[in-house]
């Protein structure tokens, strides 16, 4: 079957259009102000929790203000471990959901609002119940998907979250620079699709590790999840330096270690990948330059994170095909998780 016969492939290939819309939506919307909140929480479930991890790290880096990511289910069921129980802290809750109907996220937002904890911003691909509860609403409908595993949707909402963080930090120059992302993303996809197919289709690998630190750790978690969902392969994410503390014992000839390289810490991160090669594993680096996949974007590091995603999504897609699986319909999963509370 041709790749184009799969929704997942077409959604990966077309995602840069949704990136452009995400920027348009944020630029056209009313925005929260960082100085109006004592604390910012980002929440989601599954992929969107990993997006929350990436966004919270970016928000704190750009604004210098405290931010935290928490799964929707934890915010709902264990809110005392998340929210201050004393004082009058005013929160901004940024809820992320592809469908806008994920049960844990919806119920967590309902509880947050009922307790009058603060304002709610929603990033989604569908105008649904979450949007109707939002003080600030960002809907990127071009990110909608027919596939179960998130690719285009995740990337579009991540671009929106990145732009939101930059705007709240007063970095309009970063948002202006982000307008180049769709053009550069298309080039990266076209240049490195064959590379992704070669590694993804290599069934000699039986375990994958994705390394990312700082604002890239949440992205490493997400691409690792794509490998699990689409290919039913052992896959785990780690911070770069943490990988030495035990996990590298799993590295061998059947291991691929893929690093989301930064610019500021590249020397330390590249050393980890080199060590994994010495242990007999295959190591691959993705970054701005001097890597197996090079963006060559000339964009600020803080806002080019979405460029890590498409090639690694394609790697999972092609591995799914090589294993005779259907990437559009992973085992045991549905596009939306709805629970009876």
C-alpha positions in Angstrom: 0.0 0.0 0.0 1.3 3.5 -0.9 2.0 5.8 2.0 -0.5 8.3 0.6 -3.3 5.8 1.3 -2.8 6.4 5.0 -4.3 9.3 6.8 -1.3 9.5 9.1 1.1 10.0 6.3 -1.0 12.8 4.7 -1.5 14.5 8.1 2.3 14.5 8.7 3.0 15.9 5.3 0.3 18.6 5.5 1.0 19.7 9.0 2.9 22.9 8.1 -0.4 24.5 6.9 -1.8 24.0 10.5 1.4 25.5 11.9 0.7 28.7 9.9 -2.9 28.8 11.1 -1.8 28.3 14.7 0.3 31.5 14.4 -2.6 33.4 12.8 -4.9 32.3 15.6 -2.6 33.4 18.4 -1.8 36.7 16.7 -5.5 37.5 16.2 -6.6 36.6 19.8 -6.8 38.4 23.1 -4.0 37.1 25.3 -3.4 36.6 29.0 -0.7 38.7 30.6 2.0 37.0 32.6 2.0 39.6 35.3 -1.7 38.9 36.1 -0.9 35.4 37.5 1.2 34.0 40.4 1.4 30.6 38.8 0.7 29.0 35.4 -0.3 25.4 35.0 -0.4 23.5 31.7 -2.5 20.4 31.5 -3.5 17.7 29.0 -3.7 13.9 28.7 -1.4 11.6 26.8 0.2 13.5 23.9 -1.2 16.8 25.2 0.3 16.2 28.6 3.7 15.9 26.9 2.9 19.1 25.1 2.2 20.6 28.5 5.6 19.5 29.7 7.3 21.2 26.8 5.2 24.4 27.1 5.6 24.8 30.8 9.4 24.5 30.5 9.4 27.1 27.7 7.1 29.5 29.6 9.4 29.5 32.6 12.5 29.9 30.4 11.0 32.9 28.5 9.2 34.7 31.4 11.3 33.7 34.4 8.0 32.9 36.2 7.1 29.6 37.7 5.2 27.1 35.5 4.2 23.5 35.9 2.7 20.7 33.8 0.4 18.1 35.2 -1.8 15.4 33.6 -5.5 16.3 33.6 -6.3 13.2 35.7 -3.9 14.3 38.4 -5.3 17.8 38.5 -8.8 16.3 38.8 -8.2 13.5 41.3 -5.1 14.8 43.3 -5.5 18.6 43.1 -4.0 19.0 46.6 -0.6 17.9 45.2 -0.9 20.5 42.4 -2.7 23.6 43.7 -1.7 25.7 46.7 -4.1 25.1 49.6 -3.4 28.3 51.4 -3.0 31.9 50.4 -4.6 33.6 47.4 -2.5 32.5 44.5 -4.1 33.3 41.2 -3.5 30.7 38.5 -3.7 30.6 34.7 -4.6 27.1 33.6 -3.7 26.3 30.0 -5.7 23.2 29.0 -4.7 21.4 25.8 -6.9 18.9 24.0 -7.1 17.8 20.4 -10.8 17.1 20.6 -11.8 19.5 23.3 -13.8 16.7 24.9 -11.2 14.6 26.8 -13.0 13.6 30.0 -10.2 14.2 32.6 -9.3 17.5 31.1 -12.9 18.7 30.9 -13.6 17.7 34.5 -10.4 19.2 35.8 -11.2 22.5 34.2 -14.8 22.4 35.6 -13.4 21.8 39.1 -10.8 24.5 38.7 -13.4 27.1 37.6 -15.8 26.0 40.3 -13.1 26.6 42.9 -12.4 30.1 41.4 -8.7 29.4 41.1 -8.2 31.7 38.1 -8.5 32.0 34.4 -8.5 29.3 31.7 -6.8 29.3 28.3 -7.7 26.4 25.9 -5.6 25.2 23.0 -7.5 22.8 20.8 -8.3 21.7 17.3 -12.1 21.6 17.8 -14.6 24.1 19.0 -16.1 22.0 21.8 -17.0 22.0 25.5 -13.5 23.0 26.6 -13.6 26.1 24.3 -16.9 27.2 25.9 -15.2 27.2 29.3 -12.2 29.3 28.3 -11.4 32.9 29.1 -8.8 32.7 26.2 -9.5 30.4 23.3 -7.2 29.1 20.6 -8.8 26.8 18.0 -6.6 25.5 15.2 -9.1 23.5 13.1 -6.6 22.7 10.3 -4.9 20.5 12.8 -7.8 18.1 12.9 -7.1 14.5 12.1 -8.7 11.2 11.1 -5.9 9.1 12.6 -5.8 8.0 16.2 -2.2 8.9 16.9 -1.6 12.6 17.1 0.8 14.1 14.6 -0.5 17.2 12.8 -2.8 18.1 15.7 0.1 17.9 18.3 2.4 20.0 16.1 -0.2 22.7 15.5 -1.1 23.0 19.1 2.5 23.1 20.1 3.2 26.0 17.7 0.2 27.8 19.3 1.6 27.1 22.8 5.0 28.3 21.7 3.6 31.5 20.3 1.5 32.1 23.4 4.5 31.7 25.7 6.6 34.1 23.6 3.7 36.6 23.5 3.3 36.4 27.3 7.0 37.0 27.7 6.8 40.1 25.5 9.0 38.5 22.8 7.0 39.6 19.7 10.3 39.2 17.8 10.2 35.5 18.4 6.6 35.3 17.1 7.6 37.2 14.0 10.5 34.8 13.4 8.1 31.8 13.7 6.4 32.8 10.5 9.3 31.1 8.7 8.5 27.7 10.4 6.0 26.4 7.8 8.5 27.0 4.9 11.4 25.5 6.8 9.3 22.6 8.0 8.4 21.6 4.4 12.1 21.7 3.4 13.0 19.5 6.4 10.3 16.9 5.6 11.2 16.7 2.0 15.0 16.4 2.6 14.8 13.8 5.4 11.9 11.6 4.6 14.1 8.9 3.1 16.3 9.0 6.2 13.3 8.5 8.4 12.1 5.6 6.2 15.6 4.0 6.3 15.8 3.9 10.1 12.1 3.3 10.7 12.0 0.4 8.3 15.0 -1.3 9.9 13.5 -4.1 11.8 16.9 -5.0 13.2 16.1 -2.4 15.9 14.0 -3.6 18.7 14.2 -0.7 21.1 14.3 3.1 20.7 15.3 5.8 23.1 14.6 9.5 22.5 16.7 12.0 24.5 15.8 15.6 25.0 16.5 18.1 27.7 15.1 21.4 28.9 12.4 22.6 26.6 12.9 19.5 24.4 12.1 16.8 27.0 8.3 17.0 26.4 9.0 16.6 22.7 11.2 13.5 23.3 8.3 12.1 25.3 5.9 12.7 22.5 7.9 11.1 19.7 8.6 8.2 22.0 4.9 7.8 22.4 4.4 7.8 18.6 6.8 5.0 18.3 4.9 3.0 20.9 1.5 3.7 19.5 2.1 3.2 15.8 4.7 0.4 16.0 4.2 -1.5 19.2 8.0 -1.2 19.9 9.8 -0.7 23.2 10.4 3.0 23.3 11.3 5.4 26.1 12.3 9.1 26.6 15.0 10.4 28.8 16.9 13.6 29.6 20.3 13.4 28.0 22.5 13.2 31.1 20.0 10.9 32.9 20.4 8.3 30.2 23.8 7.4 31.7 22.3 6.6 35.1 21.0 3.1 34.4 19.1 3.2 31.1 22.3 2.9 28.9 22.6 -0.7 30.3 20.0 -1.5 27.6 22.0 -0.2 24.7 23.3 -2.8 22.2 23.4 -3.6 18.5 19.6 -3.6 18.3 19.2 -0.1 19.9 18.6 3.2 18.3 19.2 6.3 20.5 17.9 9.5 18.9 18.9 12.8 20.4 17.0 16.1 20.1 20.1 18.3 20.2 20.2 21.8 21.5 22.6 24.6 20.6 23.4 25.7 24.1 24.2 22.3 25.5 25.2 20.5 22.3 28.7 19.6 23.5 27.4 17.6 26.5 24.5 16.0 24.5 26.6 14.9 21.5 29.0 13.3 24.0 26.2 11.1 25.3 25.3 10.0 21.7 29.0 9.2 21.0 29.2 7.1 24.1 26.1 5.1 23.0 27.8 4.4 19.7 30.8 3.1 21.7 28.5 0.7 23.5 27.4 -0.8 20.1 24.2 1.1 19.6 23.1 3.3 16.7 22.9 7.0 17.6 21.2 9.7 15.6 21.1 13.4 16.2 18.6 16.0 15.2 19.3 19.7 15.5 20.0 23.0 13.9 23.3 22.0 12.4 26.1 19.3 12.6 23.6 16.5 13.0 22.1 13.7 11.0 19.0 15.8 10.5 19.8 19.6 10.2 17.2 22.3 10.3 19.5 25.1 9.1 16.6 27.4 10.1 18.5 30.4 11.6 15.5 30.7 14.0 15.9 31.3 17.7 16.3 28.0 19.6 13.3 28.8 21.9 10.8 28.8 19.1 12.0 26.2 16.5 11.1 23.1 18.6 8.3 22.0 16.3 11.0 21.2 13.6 12.0 18.1 15.6 8.6 16.4 15.1 7.9 15.6 11.5 10.9 13.5 10.7 10.5 11.4 13.8 6.8 11.0 13.2 7.7 9.7 9.7 10.2 7.3 11.3 7.3 5.8 13.4 5.0 5.7 10.4 7.4 3.8 8.2 8.2 1.3 11.0 4.5 0.7 11.4 4.3 -0.2 7.7 7.4 -2.4 7.9 5.9 -4.4 10.7 2.6 -4.8 8.7 0.6 -2.6 11.1 -2.0 0.0 10.4 -0.5 3.4 11.6 -4.0 5.0 11.4 -5.5 2.6 13.9 -3.1 1.6 16.7 -4.0 -1.4 18.9 -6.4 -0.8 21.8 -6.6 3.0 21.2 -9.4 5.5 20.3 -8.9 9.1 19.2 -10.7 10.4 22.3 -10.8 9.0 25.8 -14.1 9.5 27.4 -14.7 8.2 31.0 -17.7 7.9 33.3 -17.1 10.1 36.3 
